[in-house]
Amino acid sequence: MSLLVNSSFSPEDFDVLRGALGAWCAERRIDIKSVEAQFAASAALDLYQAGHDSRETLLHALRDRKAA
C-alpha cells in the first residue's frame, strides 16, 4: 500500500488518478468501491508518484501491472 508522507496533490493530480482508475474499473466491470479497486487505487498512487503522471500513461501502467 502507498505511503503518502509529505505528499501534496493538486486537483489536476486527482483528476488524472480518478480518470485512470475509473477507466480501469470500467474496462474490467469492477465496482470502483470494491476491494479490488482499492488495491488498484493504491497501485495507481505508486505508479503516479513513479512518473506515470498522465491519464493515458497511468492507465497503461495499471493495465500492465501484475494482479495482486
N, CA, C and O atoms as a Tripos MOL2 file, in Angstrom:
@<TRIPOS>MOLECULE
protein
  272   271    68     0     0
PROTEIN
NO_CHARGES

@<TRIPOS>ATOM
      1 N           0.8420   -1.1690    0.0000 N.3       1 MET1
      2 CA          0.0000    0.0000    0.0000 C.3       1 MET1
      3 C           0.8930    1.2390    0.0000 C.2       1 MET1
      4 O           2.0140    1.2060    0.5060 O.2       1 MET1
      5 N           0.3990    2.3040   -0.5560 N.am      2 SER2
      6 CA          1.1780    3.5270   -0.6830 C.3       2 SER2
      7 C           1.3620    4.2080    0.6630 C.2       2 SER2
      8 O           0.4810    4.1870    1.5220 O.2       2 SER2
      9 N           2.5200    4.8070    0.8170 N.am      3 LEU3
     10 CA          2.7830    5.6210    1.9820 C.3       3 LEU3
     11 C           2.9430    7.0500    1.4950 C.2       3 LEU3
     12 O           3.9260    7.3760    0.8290 O.2       3 LEU3
     13 N           1.9900    7.8970    1.8230 N.am      4 LEU4
     14 CA          1.9750    9.2630    1.3180 C.3       4 LEU4
     15 C           2.4480   10.2260    2.3980 C.2       4 LEU4
     16 O           1.6460   10.9160    3.0290 O.2       4 LEU4
     17 N           3.7460   10.2620    2.6000 N.am      5 VAL5
     18 CA          4.3290   11.1480    3.5840 C.3       5 VAL5
     19 C           4.7660   12.4190    2.8760 C.2       5 VAL5
     20 O           5.4950   12.3650    1.8850 O.2       5 VAL5
     21 N           4.3240   13.5560    3.3810 N.am      6 ASN6
     22 CA          4.6780   14.8510    2.8030 C.3       6 ASN6
     23 C           4.3300   14.9490    1.3250 C.2       6 ASN6
     24 O           5.0200   15.6290    0.5660 O.2       6 ASN6
     25 N           3.2700   14.2780    0.9180 N.am      7 SER7
     26 CA          2.8230   14.3470   -0.4660 C.3       7 SER7
     27 C           1.7350   15.3950   -0.5900 C.2       7 SER7
     28 O           0.8870   15.5460    0.2890 O.2       7 SER7
     29 N           1.7770   16.1040   -1.6850 N.am      8 SER8
     30 CA          0.7700   17.1180   -1.9500 C.3       8 SER8
     31 C           0.2250   16.8790   -3.3480 C.2       8 SER8
     32 O           0.9840   16.7990   -4.3140 O.2       8 SER8
     33 N          -1.0820   16.7680   -3.4510 N.am      9 PHE9
     34 CA         -1.7140   16.5160   -4.7330 C.3       9 PHE9
     35 C          -2.6200   17.6800   -5.0890 C.2       9 PHE9
     36 O          -3.3690   18.1780   -4.2470 O.2       9 PHE9
     37 N          -2.5490   18.1060   -6.3260 N.am     10 SER10
     38 CA         -3.4120   19.1780   -6.8180 C.3      10 SER10
     39 C          -4.7270   18.5790   -7.3130 C.2      10 SER10
     40 O          -4.8290   17.3630   -7.4780 O.2      10 SER10
     41 N          -5.7250   19.4140   -7.5490 N.am     11 PRO11
     42 CA         -6.9660   18.9040   -8.1340 C.3      11 PRO11
     43 C          -6.7140   18.2110   -9.4830 C.2      11 PRO11
     44 O          -7.3990   17.2450   -9.8180 O.2      11 PRO11
     45 N          -5.7510   18.6930  -10.2410 N.am     12 GLU12
     46 CA         -5.4180   18.0670  -11.5330 C.3      12 GLU12
     47 C          -4.8430   16.6690  -11.3300 C.2      12 GLU12
     48 O          -5.1280   15.7540  -12.1030 O.2      12 GLU12
     49 N          -4.0240   16.5100  -10.2780 N.am     13 ASP13
     50 CA         -3.4810   15.1860   -9.9550 C.3      13 ASP13
     51 C          -4.6170   14.2100   -9.6600 C.2      13 ASP13
     52 O          -4.6270   13.0850  -10.1590 O.2      13 ASP13
     53 N          -5.5700   14.6530   -8.8490 N.am     14 PHE14
     54 CA         -6.7120   13.8000   -8.5150 C.3      14 PHE14
     55 C          -7.5420   13.4670   -9.7540 C.2      14 PHE14
     56 O          -8.0550   12.3550   -9.8800 O.2      14 PHE14
     57 N          -7.6730   14.4230  -10.6620 N.am     15 ASP15
     58 CA         -8.4080   14.1670  -11.9060 C.3      15 ASP15
     59 C          -7.7310   13.0610  -12.7160 C.2      15 ASP15
     60 O          -8.3980   12.1750  -13.2510 O.2      15 ASP15
     61 N          -6.4090   13.1200  -12.8010 N.am     16 VAL16
     62 CA         -5.6560   12.0930  -13.5340 C.3      16 VAL16
     63 C          -5.8450   10.7360  -12.8670 C.2      16 VAL16
     64 O          -6.1580    9.7490  -13.5320 O.2      16 VAL16
     65 N          -5.6570   10.6910  -11.5630 N.am     17 LEU17
     66 CA         -5.7960    9.4320  -10.8220 C.3      17 LEU17
     67 C          -7.2050    8.8620  -10.9380 C.2      17 LEU17
     68 O          -7.3820    7.6760  -11.2140 O.2      17 LEU17
     69 N          -8.2000    9.7090  -10.7280 N.am     18 ARG18
     70 CA         -9.5950    9.2470  -10.7820 C.3      18 ARG18
     71 C          -9.9720    8.8060  -12.1920 C.2      18 ARG18
     72 O         -10.6760    7.8120  -12.3690 O.2      18 ARG18
     73 N          -9.5020    9.5470  -13.1920 N.am     19 GLY19
     74 CA         -9.8080    9.1940  -14.5780 C.3      19 GLY19
     75 C          -9.2260    7.8500  -14.9710 C.2      19 GLY19
     76 O          -9.9060    7.0260  -15.5820 O.2      19 GLY19
     77 N          -7.9720    7.6290  -14.6230 N.am     20 ALA20
     78 CA         -7.3260    6.3560  -14.9640 C.3      20 ALA20
     79 C          -7.9560    5.1970  -14.1980 C.2      20 ALA20
     80 O          -8.2210    4.1410  -14.7720 O.2      20 ALA20
     81 N          -8.1930    5.3920  -12.9100 N.am     21 LEU21
     82 CA         -8.7990    4.3310  -12.1010 C.3      21 LEU21
     83 C         -10.2200    4.0340  -12.5730 C.2      21 LEU21
     84 O         -10.6150    2.8720  -12.6640 O.2      21 LEU21
     85 N         -10.9830    5.0730  -12.8730 N.am     22 GLY22
     86 CA        -12.3440    4.8700  -13.3680 C.3      22 GLY22
     87 C         -12.3670    4.1000  -14.6780 C.2      22 GLY22
     88 O         -13.1920    3.2070  -14.8670 O.2      22 GLY22
     89 N         -11.4600    4.4470  -15.5800 N.am     23 ALA23
     90 CA        -11.3770    3.7420  -16.8640 C.3      23 ALA23
     91 C         -10.9590    2.2900  -16.6550 C.2      23 ALA23
     92 O         -11.5060    1.3880  -17.2900 O.2      23 ALA23
     93 N          -9.9930    2.0630  -15.7690 N.am     24 TRP24
     94 CA         -9.5160    0.7070  -15.4850 C.3      24 TRP24
     95 C         -10.6630   -0.1450  -14.9220 C.2      24 TRP24
     96 O         -10.8580   -1.2880  -15.3360 O.2      24 TRP24
     97 N         -11.4070    0.4160  -13.9870 N.am     25 CYS25
     98 CA        -12.5390   -0.3140  -13.3970 C.3      25 CYS25
     99 C         -13.6190   -0.5810  -14.4470 C.2      25 CYS25
    100 O         -14.1850   -1.6740  -14.4810 O.2      25 CYS25
    101 N         -13.9090    0.3870  -15.2920 N.am     26 ALA26
    102 CA        -14.9350    0.2080  -16.3310 C.3      26 ALA26
    103 C         -14.5370   -0.8920  -17.3100 C.2      26 ALA26
    104 O         -15.3720   -1.7010  -17.7130 O.2      26 ALA26
    105 N         -13.2640   -0.9200  -17.6890 N.am     27 GLU27
    106 CA        -12.7880   -1.9590  -18.6070 C.3      27 GLU27
    107 C         -12.9860   -3.3490  -18.0360 C.2      27 GLU27
    108 O         -13.2830   -4.2900  -18.7730 O.2      27 GLU27
    109 N         -12.8250   -3.4820  -16.7400 N.am     28 ARG28
    110 CA        -12.9130   -4.7860  -16.0770 C.3      28 ARG28
    111 C         -14.2710   -5.0370  -15.4410 C.2      28 ARG28
    112 O         -14.5040   -6.0850  -14.8370 O.2      28 ARG28
    113 N         -15.1630   -4.0630  -15.5840 N.am     29 ARG29
    114 CA        -16.5030   -4.1450  -14.9780 C.3      29 ARG29
    115 C         -16.4010   -4.4140  -13.4740 C.2      29 ARG29
    116 O         -17.0540   -5.3010  -12.9240 O.2      29 ARG29
    117 N         -15.5550   -3.6100  -12.8440 N.am     30 ILE30
    118 CA        -15.3160   -3.7060  -11.4040 C.3      30 ILE30
    119 C         -15.9150   -2.4710  -10.7440 C.2      30 ILE30
    120 O         -15.7250   -1.3510  -11.2200 O.2      30 ILE30
    121 N         -16.6310   -2.6750   -9.6600 N.am     31 ASP31
    122 CA        -17.1820   -1.5480   -8.8900 C.3      31 ASP31
    123 C         -16.0180   -0.7640   -8.2940 C.2      31 ASP31
    124 O         -15.1380   -1.3400   -7.6550 O.2      31 ASP31
    125 N         -16.0170    0.5390   -8.5020 N.am     32 ILE32
    126 CA        -14.9150    1.3790   -8.0140 C.3      32 ILE32
    127 C         -14.8280    1.3690   -6.4850 C.2      32 ILE32
    128 O         -13.8130    1.7850   -5.9250 O.2      32 ILE32
    129 N         -15.8670    0.9040   -5.8100 N.am     33 LYS33
    130 CA        -15.8580    0.8210   -4.3480 C.3      33 LYS33
    131 C         -15.4150   -0.5560   -3.8470 C.2      33 LYS33
    132 O         -15.4050   -0.7960   -2.6390 O.2      33 LYS33
    133 N         -15.0510   -1.4540   -4.7500 N.am     34 SER34
    134 CA        -14.6740   -2.8110   -4.3700 C.3      34 SER34
    135 C         -13.2610   -2.8730   -3.7960 C.2      34 SER34
    136 O         -12.4700   -1.9410   -3.9420 O.2      34 SER34
    137 N         -12.9680   -3.9760   -3.1530 N.am     35 VAL35
    138 CA        -11.6360   -4.2080   -2.6020 C.3      35 VAL35
    139 C         -10.6030   -4.2400   -3.7280 C.2      35 VAL35
    140 O          -9.5080   -3.6990   -3.5810 O.2      35 VAL35
    141 N         -10.9450   -4.8640   -4.8330 N.am     36 GLU36
    142 CA        -10.0140   -4.9200   -5.9620 C.3      36 GLU36
    143 C          -9.6870   -3.5190   -6.4720 C.2      36 GLU36
    144 O          -8.5390   -3.2360   -6.8150 O.2      36 GLU36
    145 N         -10.6770   -2.6550   -6.5240 N.am     37 ALA37
    146 CA        -10.4470   -1.2670   -6.9510 C.3      37 ALA37
    147 C          -9.5980   -0.5180   -5.9290 C.2      37 ALA37
    148 O          -8.8050    0.3460   -6.3050 O.2      37 ALA37
    149 N          -9.7490   -0.8320   -4.6550 N.am     38 GLN38
    150 CA         -8.9230   -0.2000   -3.6290 C.3      38 GLN38
    151 C          -7.4580   -0.5720   -3.8140 C.2      38 GLN38
    152 O          -6.5770    0.2750   -3.6710 O.2      38 GLN38
    153 N          -7.1960   -1.8390   -4.1330 N.am     39 PHE39
    154 CA         -5.8210   -2.2540   -4.4050 C.3      39 PHE39
    155 C          -5.2830   -1.5650   -5.6560 C.2      39 PHE39
    156 O          -4.1220   -1.1580   -5.6960 O.2      39 PHE39
    157 N          -6.1280   -1.4380   -6.6710 N.am     40 ALA40
    158 CA         -5.7180   -0.7510   -7.8970 C.3      40 ALA40
    159 C          -5.4540    0.7220   -7.6180 C.2      40 ALA40
    160 O          -4.5340    1.3000   -8.1960 O.2      40 ALA40
    161 N          -6.2400    1.3390   -6.7460 N.am     41 ALA41
    162 CA         -6.0240    2.7440   -6.3980 C.3      41 ALA41
    163 C          -4.6760    2.9280   -5.7050 C.2      41 ALA41
    164 O          -3.9630    3.8970   -5.9660 O.2      41 ALA41
    165 N          -4.3360    2.0030   -4.8330 N.am     42 SER42
    166 CA         -3.0420    2.0610   -4.1660 C.3      42 SER42
    167 C          -1.9070    1.9260   -5.1880 C.2      42 SER42
    168 O          -0.9180    2.6570   -5.1360 O.2      42 SER42
    169 N          -2.0700    0.9880   -6.1060 N.am     43 ALA43
    170 CA         -1.0710    0.8150   -7.1630 C.3      43 ALA43
    171 C          -0.9960    2.0620   -8.0350 C.2      43 ALA43
    172 O           0.0910    2.4700   -8.4440 O.2      43 ALA43
    173 N          -2.1450    2.6700   -8.3220 N.am     44 ALA44
    174 CA         -2.1790    3.8750   -9.1440 C.3      44 ALA44
    175 C          -1.4150    5.0130   -8.4780 C.2      44 ALA44
    176 O          -0.6950    5.7530   -9.1480 O.2      44 ALA44
    177 N          -1.5650    5.1540   -7.1800 N.am     45 LEU45
    178 CA         -0.8110    6.1900   -6.4590 C.3      45 LEU45
    179 C           0.6880    5.9490   -6.5770 C.2      45 LEU45
    180 O           1.4530    6.8780   -6.8380 O.2      45 LEU45
    181 N           1.1070    4.7000   -6.3850 N.am     46 ASP46
    182 CA          2.5270    4.3620   -6.5160 C.3      46 ASP46
    183 C           3.0230    4.6520   -7.9280 C.2      46 ASP46
    184 O           4.0850    5.2490   -8.1040 O.2      46 ASP46
    185 N           2.2620    4.2350   -8.9250 N.am     47 LEU47
    186 CA          2.6450    4.4520  -10.3220 C.3      47 LEU47
    187 C           2.6900    5.9380  -10.6620 C.2      47 LEU47
    188 O           3.5800    6.3890  -11.3820 O.2      47 LEU47
    189 N           1.7390    6.6870  -10.1490 N.am     48 TYR48
    190 CA          1.6980    8.1250  -10.3910 C.3      48 TYR48
    191 C           2.9520    8.7930   -9.8300 C.2      48 TYR48
    192 O           3.5860    9.6110  -10.4970 O.2      48 TYR48
    193 N           3.2920    8.4360   -8.6110 N.am     49 GLN49
    194 CA          4.4750    9.0090   -7.9780 C.3      49 GLN49
    195 C           5.7610    8.5480   -8.6570 C.2      49 GLN49
    196 O           6.7950    9.2050   -8.5360 O.2      49 GLN49
    197 N           5.7060    7.4310   -9.3660 N.am     50 ALA50
    198 CA          6.8730    6.9200  -10.0900 C.3      50 ALA50
    199 C           7.0160    7.5550  -11.4680 C.2      50 ALA50
    200 O           7.9520    7.2410  -12.2020 O.2      50 ALA50
    201 N           6.0940    8.4470  -11.8230 N.am     51 GLY51
    202 CA          6.2480    9.1760  -13.0720 C.3      51 GLY51
    203 C           5.1840    8.9540  -14.1250 C.2      51 GLY51
    204 O           5.2320    9.5910  -15.1770 O.2      51 GLY51
    205 N           4.2340    8.0830  -13.8840 N.am     52 HIS52
    206 CA          3.1200    7.8680  -14.8200 C.3      52 HIS52
    207 C           2.0730    8.9380  -14.5030 C.2      52 HIS52
    208 O           1.0630    8.6620  -13.8550 O.2      52 HIS52
    209 N           2.3290   10.1610  -14.9680 N.am     53 ASP53
    210 CA          1.5520   11.2930  -14.4890 C.3      53 ASP53
    211 C           0.5510   11.8720  -15.4830 C.2      53 ASP53
    212 O           0.1120   13.0130  -15.3420 O.2      53 ASP53
    213 N           0.1960   11.0800  -16.4830 N.am     54 SER54
    214 CA         -0.9340   11.4540  -17.3360 C.3      54 SER54
    215 C          -1.9480   10.3210  -17.2800 C.2      54 SER54
    216 O          -1.6020    9.1860  -16.9540 O.2      54 SER54
    217 N          -3.1830   10.6250  -17.5940 N.am     55 ARG55
    218 CA         -4.2350    9.6070  -17.5390 C.3      55 ARG55
    219 C          -3.8720    8.4190  -18.4150 C.2      55 ARG55
    220 O          -4.0520    7.2690  -18.0120 O.2      55 ARG55
    221 N          -3.3620    8.6910  -19.6100 N.am     56 GLU56
    222 CA         -3.0490    7.6260  -20.5640 C.3      56 GLU56
    223 C          -1.8970    6.7390  -20.0810 C.2      56 GLU56
    224 O          -1.9910    5.5130  -20.1320 O.2      56 GLU56
    225 N          -0.8020    7.3680  -19.6100 N.am     57 THR57
    226 CA          0.3360    6.5490  -19.1650 C.3      57 THR57
    227 C           0.0000    5.7990  -17.8830 C.2      57 THR57
    228 O           0.4550    4.6730  -17.6830 O.2      57 THR57
    229 N          -0.7930    6.4190  -17.0180 N.am     58 LEU58
    230 CA         -1.1830    5.7420  -15.7840 C.3      58 LEU58
    231 C          -2.1070    4.5690  -16.0770 C.2      58 LEU58
    232 O          -1.9460    3.4940  -15.4990 O.2      58 LEU58
    233 N          -3.0670    4.7620  -16.9600 N.am     59 LEU59
    234 CA         -3.9710    3.6710  -17.3320 C.3      59 LEU59
    235 C          -3.1910    2.5290  -17.9680 C.2      59 LEU59
    236 O          -3.4390    1.3610  -17.6660 O.2      59 LEU59
    237 N          -2.2590    2.8560  -18.8390 N.am     60 HIS60
    238 CA         -1.4280    1.8210  -19.4720 C.3      60 HIS60
    239 C          -0.6330    1.0460  -18.4190 C.2      60 HIS60
    240 O          -0.5470   -0.1810  -18.4830 O.2      60 HIS60
    241 N          -0.0610    1.7510  -17.4650 N.am     61 ALA61
    242 CA          0.7120    1.1010  -16.3990 C.3      61 ALA61
    243 C          -0.1880    0.2330  -15.5240 C.2      61 ALA61
    244 O           0.2220   -0.8490  -15.1050 O.2      61 ALA61
    245 N          -1.3890    0.6850  -15.2480 N.am     62 LEU62
    246 CA         -2.3260   -0.1340  -14.4700 C.3      62 LEU62
    247 C          -2.6830   -1.4120  -15.2130 C.2      62 LEU62
    248 O          -2.7730   -2.4840  -14.6150 O.2      62 LEU62
    249 N          -2.8850   -1.2910  -16.5170 N.am     63 ARG63
    250 CA         -3.2020   -2.4770  -17.3220 C.3      63 ARG63
    251 C          -2.0620   -3.4840  -17.3020 C.2      63 ARG63
    252 O          -2.2890   -4.6940  -17.3030 O.2      63 ARG63
    253 N          -0.8240   -2.9700  -17.2830 N.am     64 ASP64
    254 CA          0.3440   -3.8390  -17.3690 C.3      64 ASP64
    255 C           0.7960   -4.4190  -16.0370 C.2      64 ASP64
    256 O           1.5670   -5.3780  -16.0060 O.2      64 ASP64
    257 N           0.3250   -3.8470  -14.9430 N.am     65 ARG65
    258 CA          0.8040   -4.3400  -13.6490 C.3      65 ARG65
    259 C           0.2770   -5.7400  -13.3820 C.2      65 ARG65
    260 O          -0.8000   -6.1180  -13.8430 O.2      65 ARG65
    261 N           1.0480   -6.4870  -12.6400 N.am     66 LYS66
    262 CA          0.6200   -7.8510  -12.2950 C.3      66 LYS66
    263 C          -0.4820   -7.7860  -11.2530 C.2      66 LYS66
    264 O          -0.4560   -6.9510  -10.3490 O.2      66 LYS66
    265 N          -1.4280   -8.6610  -11.3920 N.am     67 ALA67
    266 CA         -2.5320   -8.7140  -10.4250 C.3      67 ALA67
    267 C          -2.0040   -9.1040   -9.0670 C.2      67 ALA67
    268 O          -1.1740  -10.0050   -8.9490 O.2      67 ALA67
    269 N          -2.4810   -8.4300   -8.0460 N.am     68 ALA68
    270 CA         -2.0370   -8.7170   -6.6760 C.3      68 ALA68
    271 C          -2.9260   -9.7490   -6.0320 C.2      68 ALA68
    272 O          -2.7080  -10.1190   -4.8780 O.2      68 ALA68
@<TRIPOS>BOND
     1     1     2 1
     2     2     3 1
     3     3     4 2
     4     3     5 am
     5     5     6 1
     6     6     7 1
     7     7     8 2
     8     7     9 am
     9     9    10 1
    10    10    11 1
    11    11    12 2
    12    11    13 am
    13    13    14 1
    14    14    15 1
    15    15    16 2
    16    15    17 am
    17    17    18 1
    18    18    19 1
    19    19    20 2
    20    19    21 am
    21    21    22 1
    22    22    23 1
    23    23    24 2
    24    23    25 am
    25    25    26 1
    26    26    27 1
    27    27    28 2
    28    27    29 am
    29    29    30 1
    30    30    31 1
    31    31    32 2
    32    31    33 am
    33    33    34 1
    34    34    35 1
    35    35    36 2
    36    35    37 am
    37    37    38 1
    38    38    39 1
    39    39    40 2
    40    39    41 am
    41    41    42 1
    42    42    43 1
    43    43    44 2
    44    43    45 am
    45    45    46 1
    46    46    47 1
    47    47    48 2
    48    47    49 am
    49    49    50 1
    50    50    51 1
    51    51    52 2
    52    51    53 am
    53    53    54 1
    54    54    55 1
    55    55    56 2
    56    55    57 am
    57    57    58 1
    58    58    59 1
    59    59    60 2
    60    59    61 am
    61    61    62 1
    62    62    63 1
    63    63    64 2
    64    63    65 am
    65    65    66 1
    66    66    67 1
    67    67    68 2
    68    67    69 am
    69    69    70 1
    70    70    71 1
    71    71    72 2
    72    71    73 am
    73    73    74 1
    74    74    75 1
    75    75    76 2
    76    75    77 am
    77    77    78 1
    78    78    79 1
    79    79    80 2
    80    79    81 am
    81    81    82 1
    82    82    83 1
    83    83    84 2
    84    83    85 am
    85    85    86 1
    86    86    87 1
    87    87    88 2
    88    87    89 am
    89    89    90 1
    90    90    91 1
    91    91    92 2
    92    91    93 am
    93    93    94 1
    94    94    95 1
    95    95    96 2
    96    95    97 am
    97    97    98 1
    98    98    99 1
    99    99   100 2
   100    99   101 am
   101   101   102 1
   102   102   103 1
   103   103   104 2
   104   103   105 am
   105   105   106 1
   106   106   107 1
   107   107   108 2
   108   107   109 am
   109   109   110 1
   110   110   111 1
   111   111   112 2
   112   111   113 am
   113   113   114 1
   114   114   115 1
   115   115   116 2
   116   115   117 am
   117   117   118 1
   118   118   119 1
   119   119   120 2
   120   119   121 am
   121   121   122 1
   122   122   123 1
   123   123   124 2
   124   123   125 am
   125   125   126 1
   126   126   127 1
   127   127   128 2
   128   127   129 am
   129   129   130 1
   130   130   131 1
   131   131   132 2
   132   131   133 am
   133   133   134 1
   134   134   135 1
   135   135   136 2
   136   135   137 am
   137   137   138 1
   138   138   139 1
   139   139   140 2
   140   139   141 am
   141   141   142 1
   142   142   143 1
   143   143   144 2
   144   143   145 am
   145   145   146 1
   146   146   147 1
   147   147   148 2
   148   147   149 am
   149   149   150 1
   150   150   151 1
   151   151   152 2
   152   151   153 am
   153   153   154 1
   154   154   155 1
   155   155   156 2
   156   155   157 am
   157   157   158 1
   158   158   159 1
   159   159   160 2
   160   159   161 am
   161   161   162 1
   162   162   163 1
   163   163   164 2
   164   163   165 am
   165   165   166 1
   166   166   167 1
   167   167   168 2
   168   167   169 am
   169   169   170 1
   170   170   171 1
   171   171   172 2
   172   171   173 am
   173   173   174 1
   174   174   175 1
   175   175   176 2
   176   175   177 am
   177   177   178 1
   178   178   179 1
   179   179   180 2
   180   179   181 am
   181   181   182 1
   182   182   183 1
   183   183   184 2
   184   183   185 am
   185   185   186 1
   186   186   187 1
   187   187   188 2
   188   187   189 am
   189   189   190 1
   190   190   191 1
   191   191   192 2
   192   191   193 am
   193   193   194 1
   194   194   195 1
   195   195   196 2
   196   195   197 am
   197   197   198 1
   198   198   199 1
   199   199   200 2
   200   199   201 am
   201   201   202 1
   202   202   203 1
   203   203   204 2
   204   203   205 am
   205   205   206 1
   206   206   207 1
   207   207   208 2
   208   207   209 am
   209   209   210 1
   210   210   211 1
   211   211   212 2
   212   211   213 am
   213   213   214 1
   214   214   215 1
   215   215   216 2
   216   215   217 am
   217   217   218 1
   218   218   219 1
   219   219   220 2
   220   219   221 am
   221   221   222 1
   222   222   223 1
   223   223   224 2
   224   223   225 am
   225   225   226 1
   226   226   227 1
   227   227   228 2
   228   227   229 am
   229   229   230 1
   230   230   231 1
   231   231   232 2
   232   231   233 am
   233   233   234 1
   234   234   235 1
   235   235   236 2
   236   235   237 am
   237   237   238 1
   238   238   239 1
   239   239   240 2
   240   239   241 am
   241   241   242 1
   242   242   243 1
   243   243   244 2
   244   243   245 am
   245   245   246 1
   246   246   247 1
   247   247   248 2
   248   247   249 am
   249   249   250 1
   250   250   251 1
   251   251   252 2
   252   251   253 am
   253   253   254 1
   254   254   255 1
   255   255   256 2
   256   255   257 am
   257   257   258 1
   258   258   259 1
   259   259   260 2
   260   259   261 am
   261   261   262 1
   262   262   263 1
   263   263   264 2
   264   263   265 am
   265   265   266 1
   266   266   267 1
   267   267   268 2
   268   267   269 am
   269   269   270 1
   270   270   271 1
   271   271   272 2
@<TRIPOS>SUBSTRUCTURE
     1 MET1         2 RESIDUE 1 A MET
     2 SER2         6 RESIDUE 1 A SER
     3 LEU3        10 RESIDUE 1 A LEU
     4 LEU4        14 RESIDUE 1 A LEU
     5 VAL5        18 RESIDUE 1 A VAL
     6 ASN6        22 RESIDUE 1 A ASN
     7 SER7        26 RESIDUE 1 A SER
     8 SER8        30 RESIDUE 1 A SER
     9 PHE9        34 RESIDUE 1 A PHE
    10 SER10       38 RESIDUE 1 A SER
    11 PRO11       42 RESIDUE 1 A PRO
    12 GLU12       46 RESIDUE 1 A GLU
    13 ASP13       50 RESIDUE 1 A ASP
    14 PHE14       54 RESIDUE 1 A PHE
    15 ASP15       58 RESIDUE 1 A ASP
    16 VAL16       62 RESIDUE 1 A VAL
    17 LEU17       66 RESIDUE 1 A LEU
    18 ARG18       70 RESIDUE 1 A ARG
    19 GLY19       74 RESIDUE 1 A GLY
    20 ALA20       78 RESIDUE 1 A ALA
    21 LEU21       82 RESIDUE 1 A LEU
    22 GLY22       86 RESIDUE 1 A GLY
    23 ALA23       90 RESIDUE 1 A ALA
    24 TRP24       94 RESIDUE 1 A TRP
    25 CYS25       98 RESIDUE 1 A CYS
    26 ALA26      102 RESIDUE 1 A ALA
    27 GLU27      106 RESIDUE 1 A GLU
    28 ARG28      110 RESIDUE 1 A ARG
    29 ARG29      114 RESIDUE 1 A ARG
    30 ILE30      118 RESIDUE 1 A ILE
    31 ASP31      122 RESIDUE 1 A ASP
    32 ILE32      126 RESIDUE 1 A ILE
    33 LYS33      130 RESIDUE 1 A LYS
    34 SER34      134 RESIDUE 1 A SER
    35 VAL35      138 RESIDUE 1 A VAL
    36 GLU36      142 RESIDUE 1 A GLU
    37 ALA37      146 RESIDUE 1 A ALA
    38 GLN38      150 RESIDUE 1 A GLN
    39 PHE39      154 RESIDUE 1 A PHE
    40 ALA40      158 RESIDUE 1 A ALA
    41 ALA41      162 RESIDUE 1 A ALA
    42 SER42      166 RESIDUE 1 A SER
    43 ALA43      170 RESIDUE 1 A ALA
    44 ALA44      174 RESIDUE 1 A ALA
    45 LEU45      178 RESIDUE 1 A LEU
    46 ASP46      182 RESIDUE 1 A ASP
    47 LEU47      186 RESIDUE 1 A LEU
    48 TYR48      190 RESIDUE 1 A TYR
    49 GLN49      194 RESIDUE 1 A GLN
    50 ALA50      198 RESIDUE 1 A ALA
    51 GLY51      202 RESIDUE 1 A GLY
    52 HIS52      206 RESIDUE 1 A HIS
    53 ASP53      210 RESIDUE 1 A ASP
    54 SER54      214 RESIDUE 1 A SER
    55 ARG55      218 RESIDUE 1 A ARG
    56 GLU56      222 RESIDUE 1 A GLU
    57 THR57      226 RESIDUE 1 A THR
    58 LEU58      230 RESIDUE 1 A LEU
    59 LEU59      234 RESIDUE 1 A LEU
    60 HIS60      238 RESIDUE 1 A HIS
    61 ALA61      242 RESIDUE 1 A ALA
    62 LEU62      246 RESIDUE 1 A LEU
    63 ARG63      250 RESIDUE 1 A ARG
    64 ASP64      254 RESIDUE 1 A ASP
    65 ARG65      258 RESIDUE 1 A ARG
    66 LYS66      262 RESIDUE 1 A LYS
    67 ALA67      266 RESIDUE 1 A ALA
    68 ALA68      270 RESIDUE 1 A ALA
